[in-house]
Amino acid sequence: MELLAAHPQVEALHVWDATALTRADYEALGRLRGLRALTLLGAAGLDGSGLAGLALAPHLERLQIDGAPCDAADLANLALAPRLR
């Protein structure tokens, strides 16, 4: 994720195997100011704190998650995302 931090203009990102992503990685993704669309496949480690980190992305409009064991309480963290549809 450090490499992505040097490219804040990234608008769309597809992670095909998100199993190794950590809470810090999700927070780093949330700091990408240009990020509008994010796809996370195999996000088995994604939980409420990771979703809260993603919700920090100010322009995130589209989020696709596969394989995350999230419940309603976890998903409530996405309410903080200002543009998520």
Helices and strands as residue ranges (DSSP letters): H 2-5, E 12-15, H 23-30, E 37-41, H 48-54, E 62-66, H 72-75, G 76-80
